[in-house]
Amino acid sequence: MIPEERQEALEGHGLTEAQDGFVLSLWGFQAAMRTARALRGQGNEEAIRMMALDASDPLRWEYARAIQIEAFSIEIHRSRI
């Protein structure tokens, strides 16, 4: 994957890179919450707990960021195969 494709993939998941890690955009948070709702519907205990938190709770945002980082990582991995 060339750098431009990597950057496009980051943006596609609502992520930007900062000096200390990935930063989640509002769009990325919303996309992650759609994923979390689907996981909650499948009975995923972690998703159930996180979705019960207030949207402004930093832990909920961190969970959303982790979902998007995982999706980004999967996309990067698939592009190298």
C-alpha positions in Angstrom: 0.0 0.0 0.0 1.4 3.3 -1.0 1.3 6.3 1.4 -1.6 7.9 -0.4 -3.7 4.8 -0.2 -2.8 4.5 3.5 -3.9 8.1 4.1 -7.1 7.5 2.2 -7.8 4.4 4.3 -7.2 6.3 7.5 -9.7 9.0 6.4 -12.1 6.4 5.3 -12.2 5.1 8.9 -12.4 8.6 10.4 -8.9 8.5 11.8 -6.0 10.9 11.6 -2.5 10.3 12.9 -1.0 12.4 15.7 2.3 12.2 17.3 1.0 10.1 20.2 -1.4 7.8 18.1 -4.6 7.9 16.2 -7.3 10.6 16.7 -10.9 9.8 16.0 -13.1 12.2 14.1 -16.8 12.7 14.8 -17.6 10.8 11.6 -15.3 8.0 12.8 -17.2 7.9 16.1 -20.5 7.7 14.4 -19.3 4.9 12.1 -17.9 3.0 15.1 -21.2 3.4 17.0 -23.0 1.7 14.0 -20.6 -1.2 14.3 -21.1 -1.3 18.1 -24.8 -1.4 17.7 -24.5 -4.4 15.4 -22.2 -6.1 17.9 -24.6 -5.3 20.7 -27.4 -6.9 18.7 -25.2 -10.0 18.5 -24.9 -10.1 22.3 -21.4 -8.8 22.5 -21.0 -7.9 26.2 -18.3 -5.2 25.7 -20.5 -3.5 23.1 -23.5 -3.7 25.5 -21.5 -2.0 28.3 -20.0 0.7 26.0 -23.3 1.5 24.4 -24.8 2.1 27.8 -22.3 4.9 28.5 -23.1 8.5 27.7 -21.9 9.7 24.3 -19.6 12.2 26.0 -17.9 9.6 28.2 -14.2 9.3 27.2 -14.4 5.5 27.6 -17.0 5.3 24.9 -14.9 7.4 22.6 -11.9 5.2 23.3 -14.0 2.1 22.5 -15.1 3.7 19.2 -11.5 4.6 18.4 -10.4 1.0 19.0 -13.2 -0.2 16.7 -12.0 2.1 13.9 -8.3 1.3 14.4 -9.2 -2.4 14.2 -11.1 -1.9 11.0 -8.2 0.2 9.6 -5.7 -2.5 10.5 -7.8 -5.2 8.8 -8.0 -3.1 5.7 -4.2 -2.6 5.7 -3.6 -6.3 6.3 -5.9 -7.3 3.4 -4.2 -4.8 1.0 -0.9 -6.5 1.6 -2.1 -10.0 0.7 
